Amino acid sequence: MTQLQTKIGVIGLGYVGLPSAAGFAEMGFSVIGTDSDPKKLATLHEGRSPLYEPGLQELLDRHTSSGRLRFVDDIASVVREATVLFICVGTPQAQDGQVDLSQVDGAVKEIARHLDGYMIIVEKSTVPVTTADWIKKTVSAHTNGNLEFDVASNPEFLREGSAVADFLNPDRIVLGVESQRARSILEGLYASFDCPVFVTDLSTVEIIKHASNSFLAMRVSFINMISDLCEATGADVKKVAEGMGLDPRIGHAYLEAGLGYGGYCLPKDIRGFIHIGEQMGVDFSLLKAVEDINDSRIDRLLRKIEESAGQLDGLQIGVLGLAFKSGTDDTRVSPSISVVQRLQKAGAKLRLHDPQAIENTRSQIPDSPGLVVYCDSAYEAAEGCDALLLLTGWPEYRELDLTRLNSLMSSPIIIDGRNYLEPAEARSAGFQYSAMGRP
Ligand SMILES: NC(=O)c1ccc[n+]([C@@H]2O[C@H](COP(=O)([O-])OP(=O)(O)OC[C@H]3O[C@@H](n4cnc5c(N)ncnc54)[C@H](O)[C@@H]3O)[C@@H](O)[C@H]2O)c1
C-alpha cells in the first residue's frame, strides 16, 4: 500500500480535528470525519466551517468538492472506511481538576464496537499518561481479544489562530508507538514533512504533550511575576523580556506579560498535569505557583481600572478583544471573558467588541440593553466610555486612530492588558495609558 492509500478517519471535528482533517486532505490523503454534535455536522454538510480559523474554509471548499474530504454522521462509517483513526475529541477539566476522559471513552467504545479488521487508533487529543494503556484494555475487552489493532499517540501542537498553517508546517512530529507496523504507517503519513519525527513509547509521548504545555504556561507566569516586580520598581517588563530573550538558551516565545494564559489548552492541561503529579506522589508545587500567578492577573487588571477610573459600579467600560487570543473565535477560558464577568458583577456597564468572537461570547454573556452591548467596531465600543480595555491583541487594534477613539470617550483612559499598544502614541493622543508591568 502506498502511503497516500492510507485512509484517514477523524473522530471529533473541533479546533484540532477539523484543521487536521482538512490538513491531511491537503497533503493528498482521503479523509473521512465525524462528530457527535449534529449542529456541527449540519454546518459542515452545508459546506461551512463551524469555527473560524484562517485558511480553513478554503481547504474545506477545495477538498469537499474534490471528494478527498467527507463528513459522515456516525463513527461506524468512519471505522468501516478508515485504516488509521485519529481521536480528536475534547478532554476538558473535571470538577476535581483531573482530566475528564468521558469523550475519549465514548469514542473508543464506539470504535471498538465497529472494528472488523486491523486498525491504528491514534490519540491526538491531549490525554494523561497511561491513557493509551486504558484504551488498549477497553478495545480488547470489547473485541474479546479477537481483532488485531494498535494504539498510538500523536499529540497535536497546532495553535488556534494559525491551526492550518501549523498543521501543514509543524516544527516536529511526535509519535508514540508499540509496533513496527504502526510506526511505519504513521511515519509514512508524515513522510512529506520536512521536520524531525520523534518516535518513542506511548507513556513518554503522553508526558511530552502535558509537559510542553505546562512549560509554556510556566514561562507566561514567570514573566508575569517579573512584571509585578517591574511595577513595584518602575522598570519595564517588555524590555526585561526582550533583554532576556536575546539569550538563545531562553528565547522570546511566551515571555509576554499581561493578562496571563487562557484558552482551551494551557489552563486545563496544567491542572490535569498537577493532578497526575499528585496521584503519582510527585511534588508539582512549581506548577501550582504557575497557576496562582495566572489566577491573580484578573485582580491586578481590575485594580488598575479602579485606580485610573474609580469605583467600578456604574462605570461605562469598553472592551476590545473577547477571544482568548487573536486569530480565533474561541472564547473558552478566555481571560477577557473572566474580566467582563467580574466587571458585570461589580455593576459596570459594558460595550464589547471583537472581530471574530462576538457570537461565542453572546452564548455566555447575553445582550442586556444599557448593560451589555455588543458593538460592530472598536470606535462604537469606545462611545461614551469612562475607560477602554484592550484585552486581546488583534492586529487591527494597532491600526486604530487613537485621536478619534479619544474624541468618542467620556474620559480618555486606556488600560492595555496585553501591552499591545505603544505607550508614547497613546499618550500623545491624549490618553491616560496604563499597561501591565510598564512604567
Ligand atoms: N484547541 C487547541 O488549540 C488544541 C491544540 C492541541 C491539542 N488540543 C487537544 O485536542 C483535543 C480537542 O481539542 P479541541 O479544541 O479540538 O476541542 P473541541 O471541543 O473544539 O472539539 C472536540 C470535538 O469532539 C466532538 N466529540 C466529543 N465526543 C465525541 C464522540 N464520541 N464522537 C465524535 N465526536 C465527539 C465534540 O462534539 C467536539 O466537536 C483536546 O484534547 C485538546 O486538549 C487542542
The ligand as an SDF file (V2000), in Angstrom:
LIG
                    3D

 44 48  0  0  0  0  0  0  0  0999 V2000
   -7.6050   23.6890   20.7480 N   0  0  0  0  0  0  0  0  0  0  0  0
   -6.2910   23.6180   20.6360 C   0  0  0  0  0  0  0  0  0  0  0  0
   -5.6010   24.6040   20.3430 O   0  0  0  0  0  0  0  0  0  0  0  0
   -5.5930   22.3170   20.8820 C   0  0  0  0  0  0  0  0  0  0  0  0
   -4.2530   22.1810   20.4950 C   0  0  0  0  0  0  0  0  0  0  0  0
   -3.6090   20.9540   20.7050 C   0  0  0  0  0  0  0  0  0  0  0  0
   -4.3010   19.9200   21.3150 C   0  0  0  0  0  0  0  0  0  0  0  0
   -5.5980   20.1000   21.6980 N   0  0  0  0  0  0  0  0  0  0  0  0
   -6.2960   18.9630   22.3020 C   0  0  0  0  0  0  0  0  0  0  0  0
   -7.0980   18.3710   21.2700 O   0  0  0  0  0  0  0  0  0  0  0  0
   -8.3190   17.8670   21.8200 C   0  0  0  0  0  0  0  0  0  0  0  0
   -9.5100   18.5070   21.1190 C   0  0  0  0  0  0  0  0  0  0  0  0
   -9.4640   19.8990   21.3650 O   0  0  0  0  0  0  0  0  0  0  0  0
  -10.4310   20.8840   20.5580 P   0  0  0  0  0  0  0  0  0  0  0  0
  -10.0220   22.2700   20.9240 O   0  0  0  0  0  0  0  0  0  0  0  0
  -10.4670   20.4850   19.1380 O   0  0  0  0  0  0  0  0  0  0  0  0
  -11.8270   20.5280   21.2540 O   0  0  0  0  0  0  0  0  0  0  0  0
  -13.2820   20.8380   20.6530 P   0  0  0  0  0  0  0  0  0  0  0  0
  -14.1980   20.8380   21.8120 O   0  0  0  0  0  0  0  0  0  0  0  0
  -13.2130   22.0500   19.7670 O   0  0  0  0  0  0  0  0  0  0  0  0
  -13.5840   19.5890   19.7140 O   0  0  0  0  0  0  0  0  0  0  0  0
  -13.8820   18.3240   20.1930 C   0  0  0  0  0  0  0  0  0  0  0  0
  -14.9880   17.7530   19.3130 C   0  0  0  0  0  0  0  0  0  0  0  0
  -15.1840   16.3760   19.6230 O   0  0  0  0  0  0  0  0  0  0  0  0
  -16.5730   16.1110   19.4920 C   0  0  0  0  0  0  0  0  0  0  0  0
  -16.8780   14.8520   20.1940 N   0  0  0  0  0  0  0  0  0  0  0  0
  -16.9740   14.6130   21.5220 C   0  0  0  0  0  0  0  0  0  0  0  0
  -17.2370   13.3170   21.7610 N   0  0  0  0  0  0  0  0  0  0  0  0
  -17.3220   12.7020   20.5440 C   0  0  0  0  0  0  0  0  0  0  0  0
  -17.5670   11.3790   20.1170 C   0  0  0  0  0  0  0  0  0  0  0  0
  -17.7650   10.3910   20.9900 N   0  0  0  0  0  0  0  0  0  0  0  0
  -17.5980   11.1100   18.7960 N   0  0  0  0  0  0  0  0  0  0  0  0
  -17.3840   12.1050   17.8950 C   0  0  0  0  0  0  0  0  0  0  0  0
  -17.1300   13.3900   18.2330 N   0  0  0  0  0  0  0  0  0  0  0  0
  -17.0980   13.6790   19.5470 C   0  0  0  0  0  0  0  0  0  0  0  0
  -17.2400   17.3290   20.0540 C   0  0  0  0  0  0  0  0  0  0  0  0
  -18.5750   17.4630   19.6300 O   0  0  0  0  0  0  0  0  0  0  0  0
  -16.3320   18.4400   19.5220 C   0  0  0  0  0  0  0  0  0  0  0  0
  -16.7960   18.9380   18.2720 O   0  0  0  0  0  0  0  0  0  0  0  0
   -8.2480   18.1730   23.3070 C   0  0  0  0  0  0  0  0  0  0  0  0
   -7.7100   17.0660   23.9620 O   0  0  0  0  0  0  0  0  0  0  0  0
   -7.2760   19.3410   23.3860 C   0  0  0  0  0  0  0  0  0  0  0  0
   -6.6380   19.4120   24.6390 O   0  0  0  0  0  0  0  0  0  0  0  0
   -6.2640   21.2550   21.4810 C   0  0  0  0  0  0  0  0  0  0  0  0
  1  2  1  0
  2  3  2  0
  2  4  1  0
  4  5  1  0
  4 44  2  0
  5  6  2  0
  6  7  1  0
  7  8  2  0
  8  9  1  0
  8 44  1  0
  9 10  1  0
  9 42  1  0
 10 11  1  0
 11 12  1  0
 11 40  1  0
 12 13  1  0
 13 14  1  0
 14 15  2  0
 14 16  1  0
 14 17  1  0
 17 18  1  0
 18 19  2  0
 18 20  1  0
 18 21  1  0
 21 22  1  0
 22 23  1  0
 23 24  1  0
 23 38  1  0
 24 25  1  0
 25 26  1  0
 25 36  1  0
 26 27  1  0
 26 35  1  0
 27 28  2  0
 28 29  1  0
 29 30  1  0
 29 35  2  0
 30 31  1  0
 30 32  2  0
 32 33  1  0
 33 34  2  0
 34 35  1  0
 36 37  1  0
 36 38  1  0
 38 39  1  0
 40 41  1  0
 40 42  1  0
 42 43  1  0
M  CHG  2   8   1  16  -1
M  END
$$$$
